[in-house]
Amino acid sequence: MSCDLCNTPNLKTNYIIVNIYNNNRLYIGNECFKKFQLILQGASTVEESEQMRKNRNAERDNVFKLRSMYPEVVKTKKPYARHFTAFKKVLIEVLEIQGLLSCRRGKDGALRAINHLFKIEQPSEAEVQRMYDILNDVSFPLLRESLKRQKQLKEGDTFKRKGRVTHTTVSKSGIYRNH
Ligand SMILES: [Zn+2]
């Protein structure tokens, strides 16, 4: 796809200007969109349009992210806990923006979410079940802990919340030795 105004080739994203009188369409790229200060349908100012454009791009990125995570989070038996949580958060956000929170109701809803967002027409029963669990906050015992957490704690390990581990055994601690 190239820009109809300046002929820049290979546009990644494009905008369509429609002449409402004769329905003629022009495909234009990002640069021309900005240059001519066009605003998106539904926006009334350049600023509002810019915000809409950002929101749409963020949504597109989110859908892309979800699709790339789908095989692990929905199809494998034990996805990583943090991937599962991240997937769930983004999924609910996207469904909310698209007005599709009704997908949280029942297995039919789960199937619709898969059809619609992931463009998978006939998912397996297990996939639908997993999507249902994700959408309905069913606690999920099969999550794989990340490898880091499984490692034995070593002296000097730091934690985001708990701070630094200075002694791994009681025998090394000052309190123990001094008594
Ligand atoms: Zn152009």
Backbone and ligand atoms as CSV (ligand in chain L), in Angstrom:
chain,resi,resn,atom,element,x,y,z
A,1,MET,N,N,0.848,-1.201,0.000
A,1,MET,CA,C,0.000,0.000,0.000
A,1,MET,C,C,0.881,1.248,0.000
A,2,SER,N,N,0.626,2.153,-0.939
A,2,SER,CA,C,1.392,3.398,-0.928
A,2,SER,C,C,0.446,4.586,-0.754
A,3,CYS,N,N,1.046,5.711,-0.354
A,3,CYS,CA,C,0.251,6.907,-0.068
A,3,CYS,C,C,-0.251,7.541,-1.368
A,4,ASP,N,N,-1.536,7.781,-1.453
A,4,ASP,CA,C,-2.104,8.359,-2.666
A,4,ASP,C,C,-1.715,9.822,-2.876
A,5,LEU,N,N,-1.219,10.477,-1.843
A,5,LEU,CA,C,-0.854,11.881,-1.992
A,5,LEU,C,C,0.605,12.070,-2.365
A,6,CYS,N,N,1.500,11.318,-1.733
A,6,CYS,CA,C,2.928,11.530,-1.988
A,6,CYS,C,C,3.632,10.295,-2.549
A,7,ASN,N,N,2.869,9.216,-2.708
A,7,ASN,CA,C,3.414,7.973,-3.271
A,7,ASN,C,C,4.478,7.262,-2.439
A,8,THR,N,N,4.588,7.600,-1.144
A,8,THR,CA,C,5.494,6.827,-0.286
A,8,THR,C,C,5.025,5.366,-0.300
A,9,PRO,N,N,5.945,4.450,-0.637
A,9,PRO,CA,C,5.511,3.049,-0.731
A,9,PRO,C,C,5.531,2.320,0.627
A,10,ASN,N,N,4.993,1.137,0.652
A,10,ASN,CA,C,5.044,0.211,1.796
A,10,ASN,C,C,4.608,0.814,3.128
A,11,LEU,N,N,3.443,1.409,3.160
A,11,LEU,CA,C,2.949,1.962,4.417
A,11,LEU,C,C,2.610,0.839,5.388
A,12,LYS,N,N,3.023,1.037,6.632
A,12,LYS,CA,C,2.650,0.053,7.651
A,12,LYS,C,C,1.227,0.313,8.124
A,13,THR,N,N,0.931,1.596,8.359
A,13,THR,CA,C,-0.454,1.938,8.668
A,13,THR,C,C,-0.897,2.985,7.666
A,14,ASN,N,N,-2.171,2.997,7.392
A,14,ASN,CA,C,-2.669,4.011,6.477
A,14,ASN,C,C,-4.008,4.536,6.983
A,15,TYR,N,N,-4.378,5.666,6.444
A,15,TYR,CA,C,-5.681,6.249,6.773
A,15,TYR,C,C,-6.466,6.345,5.488
A,16,ILE,N,N,-7.753,6.296,5.614
A,16,ILE,CA,C,-8.588,6.389,4.416
A,16,ILE,C,C,-9.407,7.674,4.501
A,17,ILE,N,N,-9.290,8.503,3.482
A,17,ILE,CA,C,-10.153,9.690,3.411
A,17,ILE,C,C,-11.274,9.359,2.446
A,18,VAL,N,N,-12.486,9.527,2.901
A,18,VAL,CA,C,-13.621,9.221,2.036
A,18,VAL,C,C,-14.326,10.515,1.664
A,19,ASN,N,N,-14.512,10.696,0.377
A,19,ASN,CA,C,-15.308,11.832,-0.093
A,19,ASN,C,C,-16.772,11.443,0.087
A,20,ILE,N,N,-17.458,12.149,1.003
A,20,ILE,CA,C,-18.806,11.680,1.343
A,20,ILE,C,C,-19.817,11.934,0.220
A,21,TYR,N,N,-19.424,12.737,-0.766
A,21,TYR,CA,C,-20.368,13.019,-1.852
A,21,TYR,C,C,-20.332,11.956,-2.939
A,22,ASN,N,N,-19.134,11.452,-3.206
A,22,ASN,CA,C,-19.071,10.448,-4.288
A,22,ASN,C,C,-18.439,9.131,-3.835
A,23,ASN,N,N,-18.129,9.053,-2.510
A,23,ASN,CA,C,-17.547,7.828,-1.959
A,23,ASN,C,C,-16.153,7.480,-2.472
A,24,ASN,N,N,-15.508,8.404,-3.160
A,24,ASN,CA,C,-14.135,8.142,-3.584
A,24,ASN,C,C,-13.223,8.056,-2.366
A,25,ARG,N,N,-12.236,7.178,-2.460
A,25,ARG,CA,C,-11.343,6.982,-1.332
A,25,ARG,C,C,-9.910,7.296,-1.668
A,26,LEU,N,N,-9.218,7.879,-0.690
A,26,LEU,CA,C,-7.786,8.098,-0.812
A,26,LEU,C,C,-7.112,7.380,0.346
A,27,TYR,N,N,-6.062,6.651,0.049
A,27,TYR,CA,C,-5.274,6.023,1.112
A,27,TYR,C,C,-4.062,6.897,1.376
A,28,ILE,N,N,-3.897,7.320,2.583
A,28,ILE,CA,C,-2.743,8.175,2.856
A,28,ILE,C,C,-1.949,7.684,4.070
A,29,GLY,N,N,-0.663,8.040,4.070
A,29,GLY,CA,C,0.238,7.590,5.135
A,29,GLY,C,C,0.289,8.562,6.300
A,30,ASN,N,N,1.053,8.143,7.295
A,30,ASN,CA,C,1.215,8.914,8.532
A,30,ASN,C,C,1.671,10.354,8.310
A,31,GLU,N,N,2.693,10.492,7.452
A,31,GLU,CA,C,3.296,11.820,7.250
A,31,GLU,C,C,2.279,12.796,6.675
A,32,CYS,N,N,1.564,12.354,5.660
A,32,CYS,CA,C,0.583,13.236,5.037
A,32,CYS,C,C,-0.575,13.491,5.994
A,33,PHE,N,N,-0.903,12.495,6.769
A,33,PHE,CA,C,-1.978,12.663,7.749
A,33,PHE,C,C,-1.651,13.827,8.686
A,34,LYS,N,N,-0.385,13.859,9.120
A,34,LYS,CA,C,0.052,14.923,10.027
A,34,LYS,C,C,0.183,16.257,9.284
A,35,LYS,N,N,0.805,16.193,8.100
A,35,LYS,CA,C,1.088,17.392,7.318
A,35,LYS,C,C,-0.185,18.187,7.030
A,36,PHE,N,N,-1.241,17.488,6.694
A,36,PHE,CA,C,-2.481,18.181,6.353
A,36,PHE,C,C,-3.410,18.349,7.552
A,37,GLN,N,N,-2.883,18.000,8.734
A,37,GLN,CA,C,-3.658,18.162,9.974
A,37,GLN,C,C,-5.060,17.563,9.863
A,38,LEU,N,N,-5.096,16.361,9.335
A,38,LEU,CA,C,-6.388,15.683,9.204
A,38,LEU,C,C,-6.831,15.190,10.576
A,39,ILE,N,N,-8.088,15.059,10.783
A,39,ILE,CA,C,-8.551,14.477,12.038
A,39,ILE,C,C,-9.407,13.251,11.759
A,40,LEU,N,N,-9.318,12.309,12.685
A,40,LEU,CA,C,-10.041,11.049,12.516
A,40,LEU,C,C,-11.539,11.274,12.672
A,41,GLN,N,N,-12.269,10.430,11.991
A,41,GLN,CA,C,-13.718,10.465,12.113
A,41,GLN,C,C,-14.109,10.267,13.579
A,42,GLY,N,N,-14.977,11.110,14.057
A,42,GLY,CA,C,-15.404,10.966,15.459
A,42,GLY,C,C,-14.710,11.945,16.377
A,43,ALA,N,N,-13.590,12.533,15.908
A,43,ALA,CA,C,-12.881,13.530,16.721
A,43,ALA,C,C,-13.247,14.917,16.215
A,44,SER,N,N,-13.184,15.910,17.135
A,44,SER,CA,C,-13.538,17.258,16.661
A,44,SER,C,C,-12.342,18.205,16.617
A,45,THR,N,N,-11.250,17.818,17.248
A,45,THR,CA,C,-10.050,18.654,17.181
A,45,THR,C,C,-8.838,17.798,16.818
A,46,VAL,N,N,-7.772,18.468,16.427
A,46,VAL,CA,C,-6.535,17.744,16.096
A,46,VAL,C,C,-6.040,16.970,17.320
A,47,GLU,N,N,-6.138,17.615,18.503
A,47,GLU,CA,C,-5.663,16.975,19.735
A,47,GLU,C,C,-6.478,15.713,20.055
A,48,GLU,N,N,-7.785,15.858,19.930
A,48,GLU,CA,C,-8.659,14.724,20.212
A,48,GLU,C,C,-8.357,13.579,19.238
A,49,SER,N,N,-8.135,13.963,17.992
A,49,SER,CA,C,-7.819,12.981,16.970
A,49,SER,C,C,-6.512,12.266,17.285
A,50,GLU,N,N,-5.532,13.048,17.749
A,50,GLU,CA,C,-4.224,12.480,18.076
A,50,GLU,C,C,-4.368,11.471,19.217
A,51,GLN,N,N,-5.185,11.817,20.198
A,51,GLN,CA,C,-5.415,10.905,21.316
A,51,GLN,C,C,-6.096,9.624,20.827
A,52,MET,N,N,-7.054,9.787,19.943
A,52,MET,CA,C,-7.742,8.621,19.384
A,52,MET,C,C,-6.774,7.711,18.639
A,53,ARG,N,N,-5.870,8.376,17.899
A,53,ARG,CA,C,-4.895,7.617,17.116
A,53,ARG,C,C,-3.976,6.823,18.040
A,54,LYS,N,N,-3.555,7.479,19.133
A,54,LYS,CA,C,-2.692,6.794,20.104
A,54,LYS,C,C,-3.413,5.608,20.734
A,55,ASN,N,N,-4.667,5.837,21.113
A,55,ASN,CA,C,-5.446,4.758,21.714
A,55,ASN,C,C,-5.587,3.568,20.774
A,56,ARG,N,N,-5.846,3.893,19.508
A,56,ARG,CA,C,-6.007,2.808,18.538
A,56,ARG,C,C,-4.722,2.027,18.344
A,57,ASN,N,N,-3.600,2.782,18.303
A,57,ASN,CA,C,-2.316,2.097,18.154
A,57,ASN,C,C,-2.028,1.210,19.356
A,58,ALA,N,N,-2.349,1.735,20.554
A,58,ALA,CA,C,-2.113,0.946,21.768
A,58,ALA,C,C,-2.963,-0.314,21.737
A,59,GLU,N,N,-4.189,-0.176,21.276
A,59,GLU,CA,C,-5.079,-1.325,21.214
A,59,GLU,C,C,-4.565,-2.362,20.214
A,60,ARG,N,N,-4.090,-1.853,19.082
A,60,ARG,CA,C,-3.548,-2.770,18.077
A,60,ARG,C,C,-2.327,-3.512,18.633
A,61,ASP,N,N,-1.459,-2.789,19.341
A,61,ASP,CA,C,-0.295,-3.435,19.957
A,61,ASP,C,C,-0.714,-4.487,20.968
A,62,ASN,N,N,-1.755,-4.172,21.738
A,62,ASN,CA,C,-2.239,-5.117,22.739
A,62,ASN,C,C,-2.786,-6.393,22.114
A,63,VAL,N,N,-3.531,-6.231,21.029
A,63,VAL,CA,C,-4.068,-7.412,20.348
A,63,VAL,C,C,-2.921,-8.256,19.802
A,64,PHE,N,N,-1.916,-7.583,19.269
A,64,PHE,CA,C,-0.746,-8.281,18.748
A,64,PHE,C,C,-0.055,-9.080,19.861
A,65,LYS,N,N,0.080,-8.435,21.017
A,65,LYS,CA,C,0.707,-9.067,22.183
A,65,LYS,C,C,-0.085,-10.309,22.617
A,66,LEU,N,N,-1.394,-10.150,22.688
A,66,LEU,CA,C,-2.247,-11.272,23.084
A,66,LEU,C,C,-2.096,-12.441,22.125
A,67,ARG,N,N,-2.093,-12.129,20.829
A,67,ARG,CA,C,-1.977,-13.202,19.839
A,67,ARG,C,C,-0.645,-13.934,19.963
A,68,SER,N,N,0.402,-13.169,20.272
A,68,SER,CA,C,1.702,-13.830,20.378
A,68,SER,C,C,1.793,-14.678,21.650
A,69,MET,N,N,0.994,-14.346,22.659
A,69,MET,CA,C,1.039,-15.107,23.913
A,69,MET,C,C,0.056,-16.279,23.924
A,70,TYR,N,N,-0.881,-16.256,23.012
A,70,TYR,CA,C,-1.955,-17.258,22.994
A,70,TYR,C,C,-1.456,-18.715,23.044
A,71,PRO,N,N,-0.494,-19.065,22.195
A,71,PRO,CA,C,-0.056,-20.473,22.203
A,71,PRO,C,C,0.405,-20.942,23.588
A,72,GLU,N,N,1.161,-20.106,24.281
A,72,GLU,CA,C,1.635,-20.555,25.595
A,72,GLU,C,C,0.539,-20.501,26.650
A,73,VAL,N,N,-0.142,-19.366,26.731
A,73,VAL,CA,C,-1.081,-19.161,27.836
A,73,VAL,C,C,-2.358,-19.982,27.679
A,74,VAL,N,N,-2.809,-20.149,26.451
A,74,VAL,CA,C,-4.093,-20.835,26.263
A,74,VAL,C,C,-3.930,-22.297,25.855
A,75,LYS,N,N,-2.843,-22.603,25.153
A,75,LYS,CA,C,-2.727,-23.961,24.625
A,75,LYS,C,C,-1.853,-24.909,25.434
A,76,THR,N,N,-0.923,-24.372,26.237
A,76,THR,CA,C,-0.084,-25.300,26.980
A,76,THR,C,C,-0.705,-25.598,28.338
A,77,LYS,N,N,-0.329,-26.743,28.898
A,77,LYS,CA,C,-0.900,-27.148,30.181
A,77,LYS,C,C,-0.492,-26.231,31.312
A,78,LYS,N,N,0.779,-25.850,31.313
A,78,LYS,CA,C,1.267,-25.039,32.433
A,78,LYS,C,C,1.975,-23.778,31.971
A,79,PRO,N,N,1.210,-22.738,31.712
A,79,PRO,CA,C,1.870,-21.486,31.331
A,79,PRO,C,C,2.578,-20.868,32.531
A,80,TYR,N,N,3.545,-19.997,32.268
A,80,TYR,CA,C,4.184,-19.270,33.353
A,80,TYR,C,C,3.158,-18.365,34.024
A,81,ALA,N,N,3.237,-18.308,35.347
A,81,ALA,CA,C,2.269,-17.523,36.117
A,81,ALA,C,C,2.223,-16.073,35.663
A,82,ARG,N,N,3.427,-15.499,35.436
A,82,ARG,CA,C,3.397,-14.063,35.110
A,82,ARG,C,C,2.891,-13.813,33.693
A,83,HIS,N,N,3.097,-14.783,32.782
A,83,HIS,CA,C,2.538,-14.637,31.434
A,83,HIS,C,C,1.019,-14.725,31.498
A,84,PHE,N,N,0.557,-15.672,32.306
A,84,PHE,CA,C,-0.879,-15.881,32.489
A,84,PHE,C,C,-1.539,-14.607,33.015
A,85,THR,N,N,-0.919,-14.016,34.032
A,85,THR,CA,C,-1.472,-12.809,34.651
A,85,THR,C,C,-1.454,-11.627,33.685
A,86,ALA,N,N,-0.343,-11.482,32.966
A,86,ALA,CA,C,-0.223,-10.378,32.007
A,86,ALA,C,C,-1.264,-10.528,30.896
A,87,PHE,N,N,-1.404,-11.745,30.422
A,87,PHE,CA,C,-2.364,-12.035,29.353
A,87,PHE,C,C,-3.775,-11.660,29.790
A,88,LYS,N,N,-4.099,-12.093,30.997
A,88,LYS,CA,C,-5.437,-11.845,31.531
A,88,LYS,C,C,-5.731,-10.344,31.622
A,89,LYS,N,N,-4.763,-9.608,32.134
A,89,LYS,CA,C,-4.943,-8.165,32.324
A,89,LYS,C,C,-5.195,-7.474,30.977
A,90,VAL,N,N,-4.330,-7.759,30.000
A,90,VAL,CA,C,-4.454,-7.112,28.693
A,90,VAL,C,C,-5.750,-7.541,27.994
A,91,LEU,N,N,-6.070,-8.820,28.133
A,91,LEU,CA,C,-7.282,-9.351,27.498
A,91,LEU,C,C,-8.536,-8.617,27.984
A,92,ILE,N,N,-8.650,-8.460,29.291
A,92,ILE,CA,C,-9.828,-7.791,29.862
A,92,ILE,C,C,-9.882,-6.332,29.389
A,93,GLU,N,N,-8.697,-5.683,29.359
A,93,GLU,CA,C,-8.638,-4.297,28.874
A,93,GLU,C,C,-9.163,-4.168,27.447
A,94,VAL,N,N,-8.660,-5.051,26.581
A,94,VAL,CA,C,-9.054,-5.002,25.168
A,94,VAL,C,C,-10.549,-5.284,25.014
A,95,LEU,N,N,-11.031,-6.284,25.729
A,95,LEU,CA,C,-12.461,-6.610,25.628
A,95,LEU,C,C,-13.314,-5.439,26.105
A,96,GLU,N,N,-12.833,-4.774,27.132
A,96,GLU,CA,C,-13.583,-3.643,27.665
A,96,GLU,C,C,-13.649,-2.504,26.636
A,97,ILE,N,N,-12.483,-2.183,26.061
A,97,ILE,CA,C,-12.435,-1.121,25.049
A,97,ILE,C,C,-13.332,-1.448,23.858
A,98,GLN,N,N,-13.355,-2.724,23.489
A,98,GLN,CA,C,-14.148,-3.111,22.323
A,98,GLN,C,C,-15.616,-3.383,22.665
A,99,GLY,N,N,-15.971,-3.154,23.927
A,99,GLY,CA,C,-17.364,-3.386,24.320
A,99,GLY,C,C,-17.757,-4.848,24.312
A,100,LEU,N,N,-16.787,-5.710,24.606
A,100,LEU,CA,C,-17.051,-7.147,24.509
A,100,LEU,C,C,-16.937,-7.874,25.854
A,101,LEU,N,N,-17.156,-7.140,26.923
A,101,LEU,CA,C,-17.037,-7.784,28.239
A,101,LEU,C,C,-18.084,-8.884,28.444
A,102,SER,N,N,-19.105,-8.893,27.597
A,102,SER,CA,C,-20.098,-9.968,27.690
A,102,SER,C,C,-19.470,-11.333,27.395
A,103,CYS,N,N,-18.273,-11.315,26.810
A,103,CYS,CA,C,-17.551,-12.576,26.564
A,103,CYS,C,C,-17.186,-13.271,27.873
A,104,ARG,N,N,-17.331,-12.543,28.976
A,104,ARG,CA,C,-17.015,-13.172,30.258
A,104,ARG,C,C,-18.127,-14.107,30.709
A,105,ARG,N,N,-19.219,-14.086,29.969
A,105,ARG,CA,C,-20.331,-14.950,30.372
A,105,ARG,C,C,-20.322,-16.265,29.609
A,106,GLY,N,N,-20.116,-17.328,30.329
A,106,GLY,CA,C,-20.295,-18.659,29.760
A,106,GLY,C,C,-19.245,-19.101,28.753
A,107,LYS,N,N,-19.336,-20.378,28.378
A,107,LYS,CA,C,-18.412,-20.948,27.399
A,107,LYS,C,C,-18.624,-20.332,26.026
A,108,ASP,N,N,-19.854,-19.955,25.720
A,108,ASP,CA,C,-20.121,-19.294,24.442
A,108,ASP,C,C,-19.338,-18.006,24.324
A,109,GLY,N,N,-19.289,-17.263,25.433
A,109,GLY,CA,C,-18.548,-16.009,25.463
A,109,GLY,C,C,-17.071,-16.256,25.221
A,110,ALA,N,N,-16.535,-17.282,25.878
A,110,ALA,CA,C,-15.118,-17.627,25.723
A,110,ALA,C,C,-14.819,-17.958,24.263
A,111,LEU,N,N,-15.716,-18.713,23.655
A,111,LEU,CA,C,-15.557,-19.083,22.242
A,111,LEU,C,C,-15.579,-17.837,21.353
A,112,ARG,N,N,-16.500,-16.920,21.660
A,112,ARG,CA,C,-16.580,-15.685,20.878
A,112,ARG,C,C,-15.301,-14.868,20.995
A,113,ALA,N,N,-14.756,-14.812,22.214
A,113,ALA,CA,C,-13.511,-14.070,22.414
A,113,ALA,C,C,-12.395,-14.658,21.551
A,114,ILE,N,N,-12.322,-15.979,21.510
A,114,ILE,CA,C,-11.279,-16.643,20.704
A,114,ILE,C,C,-11.512,-16.374,19.213
A,115,ASN,N,N,-12.758,-16.533,18.772
A,115,ASN,CA,C,-13.082,-16.277,17.359
A,115,ASN,C,C,-12.716,-14.852,16.979
A,116,HIS,N,N,-13.144,-13.936,17.807
A,116,HIS,CA,C,-13.050,-12.527,17.458
A,116,HIS,C,C,-11.635,-11.960,17.571
A,117,LEU,N,N,-11.010,-12.169,18.718
A,117,LEU,CA,C,-9.697,-11.547,18.938
A,117,LEU,C,C,-8.549,-12.321,18.323
A,118,PHE,N,N,-8.698,-13.641,18.296
A,118,PHE,CA,C,-7.567,-14.452,17.851
A,118,PHE,C,C,-7.777,-15.053,16.466
A,119,LYS,N,N,-8.941,-14.769,15.899
A,119,LYS,CA,C,-9.261,-15.244,14.548
A,119,LYS,C,C,-9.085,-16.756,14.416
A,120,ILE,N,N,-9.448,-17.452,15.492
A,120,ILE,CA,C,-9.389,-18.918,15.427
A,120,ILE,C,C,-10.830,-19.395,15.408
A,121,GLU,N,N,-11.212,-20.035,14.312
A,121,GLU,CA,C,-12.619,-20.395,14.154
A,121,GLU,C,C,-13.012,-21.602,14.992
A,122,GLN,N,N,-12.171,-22.605,14.998
A,122,GLN,CA,C,-12.537,-23.815,15.725
A,122,GLN,C,C,-11.469,-24.240,16.734
A,123,PRO,N,N,-11.434,-23.543,17.859
A,123,PRO,CA,C,-10.467,-23.922,18.896
A,123,PRO,C,C,-10.865,-25.246,19.537
A,124,SER,N,N,-9.913,-25.896,20.187
A,124,SER,CA,C,-10.223,-27.143,20.871
A,124,SER,C,C,-11.046,-26.847,22.125
A,125,GLU,N,N,-11.659,-27.884,22.667
A,125,GLU,CA,C,-12.440,-27.709,23.894
A,125,GLU,C,C,-11.570,-27.207,25.038
A,126,ALA,N,N,-10.337,-27.701,25.067
A,126,ALA,CA,C,-9.417,-27.286,26.135
A,126,ALA,C,C,-9.109,-25.792,26.040
A,127,GLU,N,N,-8.973,-25.301,24.808
A,127,GLU,CA,C,-8.705,-23.871,24.629
A,127,GLU,C,C,-9.886,-23.026,25.117
A,128,VAL,N,N,-11.085,-23.463,24.782
A,128,VAL,CA,C,-12.284,-22.734,25.208
A,128,VAL,C,C,-12.386,-22.745,26.731
A,129,GLN,N,N,-12.107,-23.910,27.302
A,129,GLN,CA,C,-12.157,-24.035,28.765
A,129,GLN,C,C,-11.140,-23.095,29.424
A,130,ARG,N,N,-9.922,-23.075,28.885
A,130,ARG,CA,C,-8.890,-22.210,29.442
A,130,ARG,C,C,-9.295,-20.746,29.323
A,131,MET,N,N,-9.833,-20.368,28.170
A,131,MET,CA,C,-10.267,-18.985,27.976
A,131,MET,C,C,-11.372,-18.638,28.969
A,132,TYR,N,N,-12.272,-19.578,29.174
A,132,TYR,CA,C,-13.352,-19.381,30.148
A,132,TYR,C,C,-12.755,-19.148,31.544
A,133,ASP,N,N,-11.784,-19.963,31.905
A,133,ASP,CA,C,-11.139,-19.824,33.217
A,133,ASP,C,C,-10.462,-18.457,33.359
A,134,ILE,N,N,-9.777,-18.045,32.285
A,134,ILE,CA,C,-9.090,-16.753,32.315
A,134,ILE,C,C,-10.100,-15.621,32.484
A,135,LEU,N,N,-11.169,-15.689,31.709
A,135,LEU,CA,C,-12.168,-14.613,31.717
A,135,LEU,C,C,-12.984,-14.577,32.997
A,136,ASN,N,N,-13.051,-15.695,33.690
A,136,ASN,CA,C,-13.905,-15.748,34.873
A,136,ASN,C,C,-13.130,-15.876,36.177
A,137,ASP,N,N,-11.839,-15.538,36.114
A,137,ASP,CA,C,-11.012,-15.536,37.312
A,137,ASP,C,C,-11.021,-16.855,38.071
A,138,VAL,N,N,-11.178,-17.949,37.341
A,138,VAL,CA,C,-11.117,-19.241,38.012
A,138,VAL,C,C,-9.670,-19.451,38.446
A,139,SER,N,N,-9.473,-19.766,39.702
A,139,SER,CA,C,-8.094,-19.932,40.160
A,139,SER,C,C,-7.503,-21.145,39.457
A,140,PHE,N,N,-6.276,-21.026,39.150
A,140,PHE,CA,C,-5.677,-21.935,38.191
A,140,PHE,C,C,-4.440,-22.591,38.783
A,141,PRO,N,N,-4.544,-23.844,39.209
A,141,PRO,CA,C,-3.469,-24.488,39.958
A,141,PRO,C,C,-2.305,-24.990,39.119
A,142,LEU,N,N,-2.427,-24.950,37.808
A,142,LEU,CA,C,-1.394,-25.592,36.986
A,142,LEU,C,C,-0.279,-24.657,36.540
A,143,LEU,N,N,-0.276,-23.447,37.067
A,143,LEU,CA,C,0.718,-22.496,36.604
A,143,LEU,C,C,2.143,-22.917,36.945
A,144,ARG,N,N,3.009,-22.640,36.025
A,144,ARG,CA,C,4.412,-22.947,36.213
A,144,ARG,C,C,5.068,-21.745,36.869
A,145,GLU,N,N,5.764,-21.974,37.956
A,145,GLU,CA,C,6.492,-20.861,38.573
A,145,GLU,C,C,7.701,-20.538,37.705
A,146,SER,N,N,8.124,-19.293,37.737
A,146,SER,CA,C,9.276,-18.967,36.911
A,146,SER,C,C,10.512,-19.648,37.492
A,147,LEU,N,N,11.448,-19.975,36.639
A,147,LEU,CA,C,12.631,-20.739,37.047
A,147,LEU,C,C,13.430,-20.030,38.138
A,148,LYS,N,N,13.497,-18.704,38.032
A,148,LYS,CA,C,14.255,-17.934,39.011
A,148,LYS,C,C,13.788,-18.227,40.432
A,149,ARG,N,N,12.445,-18.278,40.568
A,149,ARG,CA,C,11.901,-18.458,41.895
A,149,ARG,C,C,12.166,-19.847,42.463
A,150,GLN,N,N,12.345,-20.806,41.581
A,150,GLN,CA,C,12.559,-22.165,42.046
A,150,GLN,C,C,13.974,-22.377,42.576
A,151,LYS,N,N,14.886,-21.517,42.133
A,151,LYS,CA,C,16.274,-21.657,42.571
A,151,LYS,C,C,16.383,-21.439,44.074
A,152,GLN,N,N,17.311,-22.170,44.657
A,152,GLN,CA,C,17.573,-21.985,46.076
A,152,GLN,C,C,17.989,-20.539,46.326
A,153,LEU,N,N,17.502,-19.969,47.406
A,153,LEU,CA,C,17.887,-18.593,47.701
A,153,LEU,C,C,19.341,-18.567,48.137
A,154,LYS,N,N,20.082,-17.639,47.565
A,154,LYS,CA,C,21.495,-17.548,47.910
A,154,LYS,C,C,21.770,-16.238,48.640
A,155,GLU,N,N,22.847,-16.253,49.376
A,155,GLU,CA,C,23.236,-15.024,50.058
A,155,GLU,C,C,23.446,-13.916,49.023
A,156,GLY,N,N,22.934,-12.713,49.301
A,156,GLY,CA,C,23.104,-11.611,48.374
A,156,GLY,C,C,21.938,-11.472,47.401
A,157,ASP,N,N,21.054,-12.454,47.364
A,157,ASP,CA,C,19.877,-12.339,46.504
A,157,ASP,C,C,19.055,-11.125,46.913
A,158,THR,N,N,18.543,-10.439,45.915
A,158,THR,CA,C,17.688,-9.298,46.246
A,158,THR,C,C,16.264,-9.582,45.802
A,159,PHE,N,N,15.369,-8.991,46.509
A,159,PHE,CA,C,13.960,-9.136,46.173
A,159,PHE,C,C,13.370,-7.768,45.957
A,160,LYS,N,N,12.367,-7.727,45.098
A,160,LYS,CA,C,11.726,-6.444,44.820
A,160,LYS,C,C,11.136,-5.855,46.091
A,161,ARG,N,N,10.506,-6.687,46.893
A,161,ARG,CA,C,9.798,-6.134,48.038
A,161,ARG,C,C,10.495,-6.372,49.360
A,162,LYS,N,N,11.110,-7.541,49.492
A,162,LYS,CA,C,11.599,-7.908,50.809
A,162,LYS,C,C,13.016,-7.437,51.104
A,163,GLY,N,N,13.680,-6.876,50.103
A,163,GLY,CA,C,15.035,-6.415,50.349
A,163,GLY,C,C,16.057,-7.515,50.159
A,164,ARG,N,N,17.159,-7.398,50.812
A,164,ARG,CA,C,18.292,-8.287,50.571
A,164,ARG,C,C,18.357,-9.432,51.581
A,165,VAL,N,N,18.686,-10.600,51.085
A,165,VAL,CA,C,18.891,-11.723,51.994
A,165,VAL,C,C,20.350,-11.711,52.407
A,166,THR,N,N,20.622,-11.546,53.691
A,166,THR,CA,C,22.018,-11.468,54.099
A,166,THR,C,C,22.535,-12.787,54.655
A,167,HIS,N,N,21.661,-13.577,55.221
A,167,HIS,CA,C,22.098,-14.869,55.732
A,167,HIS,C,C,21.100,-15.927,55.337
A,168,THR,N,N,21.598,-17.044,54.883
A,168,THR,CA,C,20.670,-18.062,54.446
A,168,THR,C,C,20.369,-19.066,55.544
A,169,THR,N,N,21.259,-19.186,56.517
A,169,THR,CA,C,20.974,-20.131,57.592
A,169,THR,C,C,21.124,-19.442,58.941
A,170,VAL,N,N,20.438,-19.994,59.907
A,170,VAL,CA,C,20.466,-19.417,61.252
A,170,VAL,C,C,21.885,-19.441,61.827
A,171,SER,N,N,22.627,-20.507,61.522
A,171,SER,CA,C,23.953,-20.659,62.129
A,171,SER,C,C,24.903,-19.526,61.758
A,172,LYS,N,N,24.664,-18.899,60.610
A,172,LYS,CA,C,25.540,-17.814,60.195
A,172,LYS,C,C,25.149,-16.493,60.835
A,173,SER,N,N,23.974,-16.416,61.404
A,173,SER,CA,C,23.514,-15.114,61.873
A,173,SER,C,C,24.212,-14.719,63.167
A,174,GLY,N,N,24.435,-13.421,63.324
A,174,GLY,CA,C,25.098,-12.866,64.483
A,174,GLY,C,C,24.370,-13.227,65.771
A,175,ILE,N,N,23.072,-13.126,65.726
A,175,ILE,CA,C,22.280,-13.432,66.929
A,175,ILE,C,C,22.539,-14.854,67.394
A,176,TYR,N,N,22.612,-15.756,66.466
A,176,TYR,CA,C,22.820,-17.157,66.794
A,176,TYR,C,C,24.205,-17.371,67.396
A,177,ARG,N,N,25.224,-16.754,66.753
A,177,ARG,CA,C,26.606,-16.971,67.205
A,177,ARG,C,C,26.872,-16.332,68.573
A,178,ASN,N,N,26.270,-15.197,68.833
A,178,ASN,CA,C,26.559,-14.484,70.050
A,178,ASN,C,C,25.798,-14.986,71.277
A,179,HIS,N,N,25.067,-16.056,71.137
A,179,HIS,CA,C,24.338,-16.558,72.300
A,179,HIS,C,C,24.857,-17.911,72.740
L,1,ZN,ZN,ZN,1.870,10.767,1.807
